[in-house]
Amino acid sequence: MIDLIMPKMGESVAEATILKWLKKEGDRIEADEPVLEIATDKVDSEVPSPAAGILSKRLFEEGQVVKVGEVIAQLSPDNAVADKPVTAPAEVAIVSSNGNVSPAKPTPSMAPIVQHSGMAGAENSMKSSSGRFYSPLVKNIARQEGLSVQELETIQGSGANNRLTKQDLMQHLETRTKGAGTTVKAAPSVAPVSTPQVSIGSSVSGSTEIIEMDRMRKLIAEHMVMSKHTSPHVTSFVEADVTNLVNWREKVKKDFQKKTGEKITYTPIFIEAVCKAIRDYPMVNISLDGTNIIKKNYINIGMAAALPSGNLIVPVIKNADHLNLLGLTKAVNDLANRARINKLKPEEIQDGTFTITNVGTFGNVMGTPIINQPQVAILAVGAIRKKPAVIETPEGDTLGIRQMMFLSLSYDHRVVDGSLGGSFLKRIAENLEGFDVNLTI
C-alpha cells in the first residue's frame, strides 16, 4: 500500500480541513494527479498523489480536520491488483457550543452518533442545487441561526471557488442582525452553567459584543505570544533619505510597466537592499535550535501581505538574492495578488529566513514588529514622507526638502547583539540611500 499523507501547510499550521474528495475509492490515479482539496485558514490547496495507483481507502470524510503527517488515504500500487475498497470506520463531527467542529471515531460496537450541544448535529458535506459546497461547520452555524440554503446562496464567499467560509457567514449574520435591530440568539447549553452563554456577535447589556476569533486569528495570536515568550526582543531605529529611489521610481514607473507588464513598487527595492545587507552580515540570517546556531546559506525573504479577511500572511520569495530587480518585482506582485484571492500554495509560505513588513502601507512612520519564529530578525519599513533635512554639500550644509523614512529592526537579543543589529540596519539604510538613479531595466 502507498500512504497519502496530509502535507505540511506552513509554519505554525498543524492541521487542515478536507474540503472535497476529487477521487472515489476504486478510482485509478496518476502520479501527481490531485486527489482531494484541503484548507487551512492560511491557504487552500490540492493534495496530489505521490504515485500512480488505485485509491483503496479514504480514511477521512469531507469536512473533517486532519493533523499534518497523518495518513488520509491509501493507494494500491499500479502494478498490483487493487483490493476491494474497504470503507473506513465512519467518523462523526462533534459540535461544541461555540460552533467548533472536531472529528471523533465511534466505537466499533455502536453506530455512528453525533454529540450535541444544544443544536442539530453535523452532517457530512452538503451541496446546494447550484452545486456550491458548504462545510459541516458552515451548515451547522446556518442551521443554528435559522438560515435557509437559499439565503446561503446569496452570500459572497471569500474561499476558493467562491467557497463560503465561517468568517463570511459570521459577517453576514452580523450585518443581518444590525439591519434587523436585534441580537443573534444565543445557543442553549446542554447543562446549566453559572455564567451566561452568548453566541458570536451577541450583545451583552446593549453595550458590549462577544466576537470569537476566527481560526487564523487564533493561530496568529498563539504565534505572537510564543515569539515574545521565546525571544528577548530589541528594536533599533534609523532614518533614511530615500529621495533618489523615489525620484527614480517616479521617472521610470510608466515605462517599466509598459515594457515589462509589471507595476514597480517600493517592496522589491527594499528586498534587494535587505539581501545585500544580509550578504554583508550573514549572522542575521540564522535560526536557533537550543544552544545551536543554524546559519542559512540561502536568503528566503518573507513579506507580510493582507488577506481578504484582514489577517496577514507571509509568502516567501525563495533565493531572493539570486533575482534582479525585475525578477523581484514579478515575484512580489505574483505572491501579493494570489494572497488576496487565497491562491497561495503551502510551499510558498514556508522556509523564510528573514521577514519584511511594510507599516507605511497604513500611514505609520515606524513600528516595533514581532519576530516571525524561528527567524531572529524582522524589518519594518515606515511611510515615506517629505521632510526638511540637512544636506551636506562641498560648499557647506544647507536645508532641503527630502523624501525620508524610518526603518526599524526587531531582533532576538540571545544571538543578535546591538552592534550586529544596529550595523545591519544601518547597512540597509545605506543601500537605500545609495540607490542608483541611472539604473535601467
C-alpha positions in Angstrom: 0.0 0.0 0.0 1.0 3.6 -0.6 0.1 6.1 2.1 -1.2 9.6 1.1 0.0 11.9 3.9 -1.5 15.3 5.0 1.2 17.7 3.9 2.8 20.4 5.9 0.9 23.6 5.2 3.3 26.2 6.5 4.9 27.3 9.7 2.6 27.2 12.8 -0.1 25.2 10.8 -0.7 21.8 12.4 -3.9 20.6 10.8 -6.1 21.1 7.7 -9.7 20.5 6.8 -10.8 18.3 3.9 -12.9 20.4 1.6 -13.6 17.9 -1.2 -12.6 14.5 -2.4 -11.8 14.6 -6.1 -11.5 10.8 -6.4 -13.7 7.9 -5.2 -12.5 4.6 -3.8 -11.6 2.3 -6.7 -10.6 5.1 -9.0 -7.3 4.9 -10.8 -5.0 7.9 -10.1 -1.9 9.1 -12.0 1.2 10.3 -10.2 0.8 14.0 -9.2 -2.9 13.9 -10.0 -5.0 15.9 -7.4 -6.8 13.5 -5.1 -8.5 16.0 -2.7 -8.9 19.6 -1.8 -7.8 20.8 1.7 -7.9 24.1 3.5 -6.3 25.9 6.5 -7.1 29.4 7.5 -4.0 30.4 5.6 -4.3 28.7 2.3 -6.5 26.3 0.2 -4.7 23.7 -1.8 -5.0 20.4 -3.7 -3.1 17.3 -2.5 -1.6 15.3 -5.4 -1.0 11.6 -5.4 2.6 10.6 -4.7 2.4 7.7 -7.3 0.2 6.1 -9.8 -2.2 3.5 -8.4 -5.8 2.7 -7.3 -7.4 4.6 -4.4 -8.2 1.8 -2.0 -9.2 3.6 1.2 -10.3 7.1 2.1 -9.6 7.4 5.8 -11.4 10.7 6.4 -14.6 12.4 5.1 -15.2 15.8 3.7 -15.3 18.5 6.4 -13.1 16.6 8.9 -9.9 18.1 10.4 -6.7 16.1 9.9 -3.4 16.7 11.6 -0.3 17.3 9.5 1.6 14.0 8.9 -1.5 11.7 9.3 -2.4 9.2 6.6 -5.5 10.4 4.8 -5.8 7.7 2.2 -4.2 4.5 0.9 -3.4 3.5 -2.7 -2.7 0.2 -4.2 0.5 0.3 -6.3 -0.1 0.5 -10.1 1.3 -3.0 -10.7 -0.8 -4.6 -8.0 -4.4 -5.8 -8.2 -6.5 -3.3 -6.1 -8.2 -4.8 -3.1 -11.9 -4.4 -2.9 -12.5 -0.9 -1.5 -13.0 -1.0 2.2 -14.9 1.8 3.9 -13.0 3.2 6.9 -14.9 3.4 10.2 -17.2 6.3 10.0 -16.1 9.4 11.9 -18.6 12.0 13.2 -18.4 15.7 13.9 -18.6 16.8 17.5 -20.0 20.3 17.5 -19.4 22.4 20.6 -21.5 25.2 21.8 -19.2 27.8 20.2 -19.6 26.2 16.8 -16.2 24.5 16.6 -16.1 21.1 14.9 -13.6 18.2 15.6 -13.5 14.6 14.4 -14.2 11.6 16.7 -14.3 7.9 15.8 -17.2 5.9 17.1 -16.7 2.7 18.9 -16.8 -0.5 16.7 -19.9 -1.8 18.5 -22.0 1.3 18.0 -23.5 3.0 15.0 -22.0 6.5 14.4 -23.6 9.1 16.6 -23.4 12.9 16.8 -22.9 14.6 20.1 -24.9 17.7 20.6 -24.5 20.9 22.5 -28.0 22.4 22.1 -28.0 22.3 18.3 -28.6 19.9 15.5 -25.7 17.5 14.7 -23.3 18.0 11.9 -23.8 16.1 8.6 -21.2 15.4 6.0 -20.6 17.9 3.3 -23.6 19.5 1.6 -24.1 21.0 -1.8 -26.9 23.2 -2.9 -28.9 22.8 -6.1 -26.3 25.1 -7.7 -23.5 22.7 -6.8 -21.9 25.0 -4.2 -20.0 23.3 -1.4 -20.9 24.0 2.3 -18.7 22.6 5.1 -20.3 21.0 8.1 -19.2 23.9 10.3 -20.9 26.4 8.0 -24.0 24.3 7.7 -24.3 23.8 11.5 -24.0 27.6 12.2 -26.5 28.3 9.4 -28.9 25.7 11.0 -28.4 27.2 14.4 -29.2 30.7 13.2 -32.1 29.6 11.1 -30.6 30.4 7.7 -32.0 28.6 4.7 -30.0 27.2 1.8 -31.5 29.9 -0.4 -30.1 32.6 1.9 -26.7 30.9 2.0 -26.7 31.0 -1.8 -26.8 34.8 -1.7 -23.7 35.3 0.5 -20.5 36.1 -1.3 -17.7 33.6 -0.3 -14.0 34.5 0.0 -12.7 30.9 -0.2 -11.6 29.0 -3.2 -14.3 28.8 -6.0 -16.4 31.2 -4.0 -16.5 28.8 -1.0 -18.4 30.2 1.9 -16.1 30.4 5.0 -17.1 30.6 8.6 -16.0 34.3 8.7 -18.1 35.1 5.6 -21.1 33.6 7.4 -20.5 35.4 10.7 -20.1 38.8 8.8 -23.4 38.1 7.1 -25.1 37.3 10.4 -23.7 40.5 12.0 -24.9 42.6 9.1 -28.3 41.0 9.1 -28.6 41.4 12.9 -27.7 45.1 12.8 -30.2 45.6 10.0 -33.0 44.0 12.0 -32.1 45.9 15.1 -31.8 42.6 17.1 -29.1 40.5 18.5 -28.1 37.0 17.5 -29.9 34.4 19.6 -27.6 32.5 21.9 -27.3 28.8 21.6 -28.8 27.0 24.6 -26.4 24.9 26.7 -26.9 21.3 27.5 -26.1 21.6 31.2 -26.8 24.5 33.5 -23.7 26.8 33.9 -23.0 29.6 36.2 -22.2 32.2 33.5 -24.5 33.4 30.7 -24.0 31.6 27.4 -23.7 34.0 24.4 -23.1 33.2 20.8 -20.7 35.0 18.4 -21.9 38.6 17.8 -24.3 38.6 20.8 -24.9 41.9 22.6 -24.4 41.9 26.4 -26.4 44.6 28.2 -26.6 46.5 25.0 -23.0 47.9 25.4 -20.6 45.1 24.6 -20.3 42.4 22.0 -18.7 39.0 22.1 -16.8 38.1 18.9 -15.0 34.8 18.6 -11.6 34.9 16.9 -11.5 33.2 13.6 -9.2 30.2 13.4 -6.4 32.1 11.6 -6.5 34.9 14.2 -6.2 32.3 17.0 -3.1 30.9 15.2 -1.6 34.4 14.8 -2.2 35.1 18.5 -0.6 31.9 19.6 2.4 32.5 17.3 2.9 36.1 18.5 2.7 35.1 22.2 5.1 32.2 21.5 7.6 34.6 19.8 7.6 37.1 22.6 8.0 34.3 25.1 10.8 32.7 23.1 12.9 35.7 22.0 14.0 38.7 24.1 13.1 41.4 21.6 15.2 44.5 21.0 14.3 47.1 18.4 16.7 49.6 16.7 15.6 52.5 14.5 17.3 54.5 11.7 16.0 57.3 9.4 17.0 57.0 5.7 17.0 59.6 2.9 15.3 57.7 0.0 14.9 60.7 -2.3 17.0 59.0 -5.0 14.9 55.9 -5.2 11.6 57.8 -5.0 12.7 60.0 -7.9 13.9 57.0 -9.9 10.6 55.2 -9.4 8.5 58.2 -10.4 10.6 58.6 -13.5 10.5 55.0 -14.7 7.2 53.5 -13.4 5.2 54.1 -16.6 7.9 52.8 -19.0 8.6 50.0 -16.6 5.0 48.8 -16.7 4.8 49.3 -20.4 8.0 47.3 -21.1 7.6 44.5 -18.5 3.8 44.4 -17.8 4.6 44.8 -14.1 4.0 47.6 -11.7 7.1 48.7 -9.8 6.5 49.2 -6.1 9.0 50.0 -3.3 8.8 46.5 -1.9 11.2 44.8 -4.4 13.7 47.7 -3.8 13.5 47.1 -0.1 14.0 43.4 -0.5 17.1 44.0 -2.8 18.6 46.3 -0.1 18.0 43.7 2.6 19.6 40.9 0.6 22.7 43.0 0.0 22.9 43.7 3.7 22.5 40.0 4.7 25.4 39.2 2.4 27.5 41.7 4.5 26.0 40.5 7.8 25.1 36.8 7.4 24.7 36.2 11.1 21.3 37.9 10.9 20.2 35.1 8.5 20.1 32.4 11.2 17.8 30.4 13.5 18.4 29.0 16.9 17.9 25.4 18.0 18.6 25.2 21.7 22.2 26.4 22.0 23.0 25.6 18.4 23.0 28.4 15.9 21.9 27.4 12.4 23.4 29.6 9.7 21.4 29.7 6.5 23.5 29.9 3.3 20.4 30.9 1.3 18.2 34.0 1.6 14.5 33.5 1.6 12.6 36.8 2.2 9.1 36.7 3.7 6.9 39.7 3.0 3.7 40.4 5.0 0.6 40.6 2.7 -3.0 41.2 3.5 -5.7 38.5 3.1 -9.3 39.3 2.2 -10.2 38.6 5.8 -8.0 41.4 7.0 -5.5 38.9 8.5 -1.9 38.9 7.4 0.1 36.1 5.7 3.8 35.9 4.9 4.5 34.5 1.5 8.2 33.8 0.9 10.5 34.6 -2.0 13.0 31.8 -2.2 16.6 32.6 -3.0 15.7 36.3 -3.3 19.4 37.3 -3.6 19.5 35.5 -6.9 16.9 37.7 -8.5 17.4 41.1 -10.1 15.0 44.0 -9.6 12.7 42.8 -12.4 12.7 39.3 -11.0 11.9 40.5 -7.5 9.1 42.7 -8.9 7.5 39.8 -10.7 7.7 37.6 -7.6 6.3 40.3 -5.2 3.4 41.1 -7.5 2.5 37.5 -8.1 2.6 36.5 -4.4 0.7 39.6 -3.3 -2.0 39.1 -5.9 -2.5 35.4 -5.1 -2.6 36.2 -1.4 -5.5 38.5 -2.0 -7.5 35.7 -3.6 -6.4 32.8 -1.3 -4.4 31.1 -4.0 -1.1 30.7 -2.3 0.5 27.2 -2.3 1.6 25.6 1.0 5.3 25.7 0.0 5.0 29.4 -0.7 4.6 30.3 2.9 7.4 28.1 4.3 11.1 28.3 5.0 11.6 32.1 5.3 14.9 33.2 6.8 14.1 37.0 7.2 10.8 38.9 7.1 9.9 42.5 5.9 6.6 44.2 7.0 5.5 47.5 5.5 3.8 49.5 8.2 4.0 52.5 5.9 1.1 51.0 4.0 -1.2 52.0 6.8 0.3 55.5 7.1 2.6 54.6 10.1 6.0 56.1 10.2 7.6 53.3 12.2 6.8 50.1 14.2 8.2 47.5 16.5 7.4 44.3 14.7 7.4 40.8 16.4 9.9 38.3 15.1 8.5 35.6 12.8 9.8 32.5 14.5 12.1 30.6 14.1 13.8 33.6 12.4 15.8 36.0 14.6 15.0 39.4 13.0 12.3 41.3 11.2 12.4 44.7 9.4 9.5 47.2 9.5 9.6 49.9 6.8 7.6 53.1 7.5 5.8 55.6 5.4 8.0 57.8 3.0 7.3 61.5 3.8 8.7 64.8 2.6 10.6 66.5 5.4 13.1 69.3 5.8 16.6 67.9 6.1 20.2 69.0 6.3 22.0 68.4 3.0 25.8 68.2 3.1 27.5 69.9 0.0 31.1 70.9 -0.8 30.0 74.5 -0.2 28.6 73.7 3.2 25.4 72.4 4.8 22.1 73.6 3.6 18.4 72.8 4.2 16.3 71.0 1.6 13.0 69.0 1.2 13.9 65.3 1.1 12.0 62.0 1.0 12.6 60.4 4.4 11.6 57.2 6.0 12.2 55.3 9.2 13.4 51.7 9.3 13.0 49.6 12.5 14.6 46.2 13.1 13.4 43.9 15.9 15.9 41.2 16.7 16.5 38.3 19.1 18.9 39.5 21.7 20.0 36.0 22.6 22.0 35.8 19.3 21.9 39.2 17.8 23.5 41.9 19.9 23.2 45.7 19.5 26.3 46.0 17.4 25.3 43.5 14.8 21.6 44.5 14.8 22.5 48.2 14.5 25.2 47.8 11.9 22.9 45.6 9.8 20.1 48.1 9.9 22.4 51.0 9.1 23.7 49.0 6.0 20.1 48.6 4.8 19.6 52.3 5.0 22.9 53.0 3.2 21.8 50.6 0.4 18.6 52.5 0.0 20.2 55.9 0.2 22.8 54.9 -2.4 20.2 53.7 -4.9 21.5 54.2 -8.5 19.3 56.9 -10.1 20.6 55.9 -13.5 19.5 52.3 -13.2 17.9 50.9 -16.4 15.6 47.9 -16.7 
